[in-house]
Structures are given as C-alpha cells and as structure tokens.
Amino acid sequence: MWLVHWFSVFTLSFLLVKTYRMYKLVGSELRVVTITHTQAARLTVPLIAFQSLILLIFTFVDPKKQTEIIDNVGSDVTHRYICSHDTDAFFAVMLIYEGGLILVGCILAFKTRHLRDEFNE
C-alpha cells in the first residue's frame, strides 16, 4: 500500500517544486526573485509529509485484510486470496490528492511552456 503511493508523491513533489522554482525565477515577473535550496526543501517536505500522514491514517483505520475468493465454474475451481479495504475511502483520498498534484503540475507546465531554450533539459 505504501510503496507506489509514497514514492509517486516523493518524485512528483520534487518535480513540482523545481517547475515552480523555474516559474518564479524566470517566468513570472520582471523583478529579481531568489529561491534558495532551503526554501525549495520547505516547499517539498509538506507534500511528502501529508502523503505519509494519509498513509499512516489508513494503515491503522482501514488496513488491508485478506479476503478468500472461491470460484466454481463447471468443474473448474479457482481458489485465490486478495487484499482489500473495507471501504473505498482510501482510493478516493489517493485519487483526490495525487490527482490534485498532477493537476498542479499540468498548470505549472502550461505556465512555463514559453521559457527560453537555455532552461530546457
């Protein structure tokens, strides 16, 4: 449960802060703006910490439980175990949070689309 969600937000948070930093430094205004590495880290840490908090809450409130499924189709019997939550709240919260971060990334990408070529990677 933790691995994919935590690392996706971990990776996305650095990309969002980097793009926001480029937008503020080069693309937004004509005045000089300075964003230090410490300020960038302060923007990144809350995104990761909030994701960790969500995962901790759902680990204890609605943990995954083993569910046994037996399918009888004619003479074929399939016996399998799956892990599932009691509610769809975890899926909804992850969809809203991670989808919101991706939406913010799309907005930042749109705003920084006309930066000069020397800032491209």
C-alpha positions in Angstrom: 0.0 0.0 0.0 2.8 2.4 0.8 5.3 1.8 -1.9 3.7 3.1 -5.0 1.7 6.0 -3.4 4.6 7.3 -1.3 7.2 7.2 -4.0 4.9 8.7 -6.6 4.3 11.7 -4.4 8.0 11.8 -3.4 9.1 12.0 -7.0 6.3 14.3 -8.1 6.9 16.8 -5.2 10.5 17.4 -6.3 9.3 17.9 -9.9 6.6 20.3 -8.9 8.9 22.4 -6.7 11.5 22.5 -9.5 9.0 23.7 -12.0 7.5 26.2 -9.6 11.0 27.5 -8.8 11.7 28.0 -12.5 8.4 29.8 -13.0 9.1 32.1 -10.1 12.8 32.7 -11.0 12.4 33.3 -14.8 8.8 33.3 -16.0 6.6 35.2 -13.6 7.7 38.8 -13.1 10.4 41.2 -14.1 11.8 41.7 -10.6 14.6 39.7 -9.2 13.4 36.7 -7.1 15.7 34.4 -5.1 14.6 30.9 -4.0 17.3 29.1 -2.0 17.7 25.3 -1.7 16.3 25.6 1.8 13.2 27.3 0.6 12.7 24.7 -2.1 13.1 21.9 0.6 10.5 23.7 2.7 8.1 23.5 -0.2 8.8 19.8 -0.8 8.7 18.4 2.7 5.0 19.3 3.4 3.8 17.4 0.3 5.7 14.3 1.3 4.7 14.6 5.0 1.0 15.0 4.1 1.2 11.8 2.0 2.9 10.0 4.9 0.1 11.2 7.2 -2.6 9.9 4.9 -0.9 6.5 4.6 -0.4 6.2 8.3 -4.0 7.0 9.0 -5.3 4.4 6.5 -2.8 1.9 7.8 -4.4 1.9 11.2 -8.0 3.0 10.5 -8.7 0.8 7.4 -5.9 -1.7 7.0 -5.9 -4.2 4.1 -7.5 -7.5 5.0 -7.1 -10.9 3.3 -10.2 -12.0 1.5 -10.7 -15.5 0.2 -12.5 -16.0 -3.1 -13.6 -19.4 -4.4 -14.9 -19.5 -8.0 -16.8 -22.6 -9.2 -17.2 -22.6 -13.0 -18.3 -26.0 -14.1 -15.7 -28.5 -13.0 -13.0 -25.8 -12.6 -12.5 -24.5 -9.0 -10.3 -21.4 -8.6 -9.2 -20.5 -5.1 -7.5 -17.2 -4.5 -6.7 -14.7 -1.8 -6.8 -10.9 -2.4 -6.0 -7.9 -0.1 -8.8 -5.4 0.1 -10.1 -2.5 2.2 -13.5 -2.3 3.9 -14.3 1.0 2.2 -13.3 2.8 -1.0 -12.2 5.9 1.1 -8.5 5.1 0.6 -8.9 5.0 -3.2 -10.9 8.3 -3.2 -8.4 10.1 -1.0 -5.5 9.0 -3.0 -7.2 9.9 -6.2 -8.0 13.4 -5.0 -4.6 14.1 -3.5 -2.4 12.6 -6.2 -4.7 13.8 -9.0 -4.6 17.3 -7.5 -0.8 17.2 -7.5 -0.8 16.1 -11.2 -3.3 18.9 -12.0 -1.0 21.4 -10.3 1.9 20.0 -12.3 -0.1 20.5 -15.5 -0.9 24.1 -14.6 2.8 24.8 -13.9 3.8 23.1 -17.1 1.4 25.3 -19.0 2.7 28.5 -17.3 6.3 27.6 -18.0 5.9 26.5 -21.6 7.5 29.6 -23.1 10.7 29.7 -21.2 13.9 30.3 -23.1 15.7 27.4 -24.7 18.6 27.6 -22.3 16.4 26.5 -19.5 15.3 23.3 -21.2 16.8 20.0 -20.2 
